C-alpha cells in the first residue's frame, strides 16, 4: 500500500519519476528481482540499435542472462565492435550480428531472411533503434527518416519475423518508446511532414506516440497467437543520442540522468520475467504498467479510426500486411 502510494506520487512529479531517483526508489520499494537471477539459456533475442546506448546495454544484459543475442546495427564496423565489447564483458556470451538500416525496406528484408535462415524461432525482438533528428531526411521507404526507422521499419521487421516469434510461444516484442509521447496526440498525417514543417523533437514525440498505439494494435490483431507485445519508457537516460540531440536538457539534467543499464532494466526484465509474457499491449516504466496518456487532448485523439489509419499507413509504407487476424478490428 505505502509502496504503491509513493510510486504514484513519483509518477505524478514526472521529473523525479523519469530520473535515476525514480528508478532507485522503485527498485527498493518493490524489492526488484536481480536480472542475473534469470536464466535465458537457449533463448534467442534480437536487439536493434545495439551498437550504443540503451540498445547496447540491453544486449549486454540479455547476454549476461544466457540468451543468444543477435545485435542489429546499420554499420558493420560498429556492430562488430559492440559484439567484441560484450564478449569481453560477458565471458561465454553467445552473440551474432546482422547489419541493416531499419529505415530501408530492402535491408530489413535481407536482415529478416538472415535471421530466419539461422533460427527456427525468435524468443525476443527489441525495437530500440532510432534517434531524434535535427533536420529532415527522406528514407528509402519514401517517408521521413524518423518515422521510417521507428514506425514503418519496425512494423516490417516484426511482420517478417512473426512466424519465428509464434514458434517461441511466447514470443515477446518490446518497443522502446519515450515519455515524450505524453505531450503529443496520435497523428498519421504528421508522420510524414513537409520538409519546411519538420521539427525534430516534435517528430520524435509523434513517432513515440505511434509506437505505443501500434503496440496495442499488434496485441489486438494477433491475440491468441502466442506473441506478446509491450512498449516501455526507459526514463531520462545518459546516452550519446540525448547529449547530441538535446544538449541544453542534457547539461541541465546530467547529474540526475539514469545510466544506460538503468534505462535498459525494464526491457531486459520484460524479456525474462513472466510478466512480460502476459497482458499484451501495455506501456511500462520501471517494471510497472503505466497509463499511455496523461493529457485529455492526447487521450481523446487516440481513436479507433486514427489507429486503423495508422495500421493502414504502416502496411502501405512497409509493403507488408498481416496474413491473418485472431480478433476483430
N, C-alpha and C positions, 0 to 999 in steps of 0.2 A: 504494500500500500504506500509506504513512505517513498520507496524507490520509484514507483510509478509517478507519484506526485512531483518528485524532484525532476524526473525525466521530462514531464510535461512543462514544467517551469523552464527548464533548459531549452526545450523546443520552442517555446514562446519567445525567448530572447533573441533567437536567430544567431547573433554573433557568438554567444557563449556555446550554443549548440554546435555550430559548424567548425569551431576551432578545436585545438587539442584539449581545451578544458572540457568540452562536452564528451569527447572520446574517453578521457581519463576518468571522468566522473561516472559514466555509464559502465565502463569496464569494471569499476569497483562496486557500484551499486548492484549490478546484476550478476556478479561473480562469473564473468565470461569463461567459458572453457578455452583452454590454450589450444591454439591451432595445431601445434606439433603433437597433440594427443590424437589427432585424426589420422587414420591410415587410408590413403588413396592408392595404395599399390594396385596395379592392374587397370587403373582408370586412365582415360585419355582426355586431355584438356587442351583446347586451342585458345590462345590469347592473342588478340590483335593489338597492334601498337605496343609490342612487347619490348621494344629496344630502350625505353627510358621511362621515368616517372612511375605512375601508378601501374601501368602495364607490366613494366619490368619487375616491380615489387610483387605483383600478383603472380607472375610466372615463377619467381623465386620461391614464394610461399607454397605454391602448389607442388613444385618440385620437392620442396622440403617435406611435404606430406606423403611423398612417394608416387605421385602421379607422373605419367609420361606427359611432358608439356611440349606442345608444338608452338613455337614462337613465330608469329607472323609479323613481318615488318616490310616496309617498302624499299629499303636499301639493304643489299646483301651484306655489305661490309659491316654495317652497324648491327644487323641481325646476328651475324656470326660472332661479333664481339660480345653481344648480350649473352649468347649461348656459352661462350667461354667464361664470362664472368660468373654466370650462375653455376657452371660446372665446378669452378674453383671454390665457390662459396658453399655448395651443397655436394659433398663427396658422394659419388654413385648416382648422381642425378641422371634421369632418363630424359633426353632432350632431342628435339629435331627442329628444323626451321623450314619455313615456307616464305618465299619472297613475293609480295604483291602489294599494289596500292588498292585500298578498299574504296577508292573513288573511280575505279576503272573496271567496267564490267568484264572485259576480256581477261584482265589479270585475275579478277575474282573467280572466273570460271576455271582458269588454269589452276589456281590455288586449290579450289574445291576438288578438282579432279585429282590433284596430287594427294590430298588428304584421303579421299575416297579409295585411291589405289593402295594406300599404306594401311588403312584402318577400317575394319568392318563395322566399327561402331565409334561414336564420339560421346563421351560422358558429359563434357562441359564445353560450352562455347562462350567465351567472354568477349563482348564487343566493347573494346576500350579505345581503339584508335580514333583520333580526331583532335583538332586544335581550334583555338579561336583565331580566325584570320584577320589580318589588318587591312587587307584590300580584296576586292572582288577578283575571283578566278573562276573560269568556267571549266568544268571537269570533262573528261572523255565521255561521261554519261549524259552530257548535254545540259546539265544543270549546275548551279553554283556549287563550288567545291565543298563547302562545309556541309551542305545538305546531302551531297553525293556520298561523302566519306562517313557520315554519321547517321544517315537515314536510308537512302536508296541502296548503298553498298552493303551495309549490314543486312538489310532485308533480303538481298540476293544471296549473300553468303549463307544466311540461315536457311533459305529455301533449298539451296543446292546440297546442304548437309542434313536436311531434315530427316531423311531416312536413316542416316547414321545415328542421329540423336534418338530417334524412335527405337533403334536397336538396343540402345543403352538402357532404356526404360527403368529409372527415369533419366532422360537426357535433360540437362539444365542449360538454359540460355540466360546469361546475365549481361545486362546492358548498363554501362557506366554513364549515368546521366549527370545532372548538376542541380544545385539549389537555384541556379539562375532561371530554371524553368518556372519557379514560383512567380516570377514577375511578368510572365508572358502568356497570352492566350493562344490556344491552338489555332494555327493558320496553315492552310495549304498553299494559297497563293504566295504567301510570304517566304515559302521555302525556295523560291527561285526569283528573287527580286531583280529589278533592273540594276545594272552596274551603278547608275547615278544615285540609286536609293540604298545602296549597300552600306551597312554599318556593322562592324564585326561583332561587338558584344550583343547587339540585338539579334543578329542572325544566329549566334551561338545559342542564345536563350530559346529561340524558335525551334532549333533542331532538338534541343534537350527536352522541350515540351512534347515535340513529336515522338521522341523516343519513349517517353512514358506512356503516351497514348497507344503507340504501336505494341508495347509490351502487353497491355491489356487486350488489344485486338488479337494478337497471336494466341494469348491464353484462351480467348473465347472461341476462336476459329479452329483451334487444334485440341479442344477439350477432349479428354479421354484417350489421347494419342500416346501418352507416356512421355511427352515432352513438357517441361515446366519452364515458364518464362518469368523472370524477375528483372526489375530495374532498380538502381540504387544511386544514392548520392554519397560520394566519398567524404564530404566536408571540404573545408578550405585547406588544400594540401600544398606544401612547398615543392613545386615542380618547376623545371626549366620553362615549361609552357606558360605557367602562370606568371613567372618573372618577365618573360618576353612580351606577353600579350597585355598584361595589366600591371605595368611597373609601379605606378603610384600605390595601387592597392597592395601590391606585394611588399613594398617598403614599409607601408604603414602597419600591416598585419604580420610581418615576418616572425616576430617573437612568438606569436600565437598560432602560427600555421601548423597543421598536422604534418608528421613525417610521411613519407611515401608508403611505408609499411602500415602506418595507422590508416591511411586512406584506402589501402588495399584490403584491410582486415575483413570488412563485411563481404567483399567479393569472394575471398577465399573461404570464408565461413559459409556463404550460400552454396558454394561449390561442394562443401564437405558435409555440412550438417543436415539432419533430416528435415529441418525447417525449410531448407532450400528446395526441397522436392515436393512441397505441399503448397496449397493456396496460390496457384499460379496467377500471375498478373499484378503482383503487388509492387509497391515502391518502398525502398528500405533506406534507413540511415542508422548506423551503429547497431546492427543486428536486430532492429525492431521495425515493423512495418509503419509507414508514415502516410498521412493523407497526401494525395497528389496535388492538392490545391490549398492555398492559404487565403486567396482573394476571391470574392464572389465573381468578379469580372472574368477571371480565368475559368472558374467552375462553370459559369453559365455558357461560356463559349465552347466548352468541351462536349459538344452534342453528338448524337449518333450519326447525324448527317455529315458533320465535319470529319468524324472518324472514318466513315465509309469513303469519303473523298480522299482522305489521307491514304487509305489502303489502295485505292484505285491509282493514286499518284505514284505510289511505290511500284505497283505492278507495271505501270506504263514505263517508268524510267529504269527499272531493273530488268524489264523484259522477262519476268517470271510470274507465274500465277500458281496459287495453291491448288493442287490437283484434286484435293478432297477437303471436306469440312465435316467436323463431327458435331457442330452445333449450329443453330440458326443464327442469322445475322440480326 
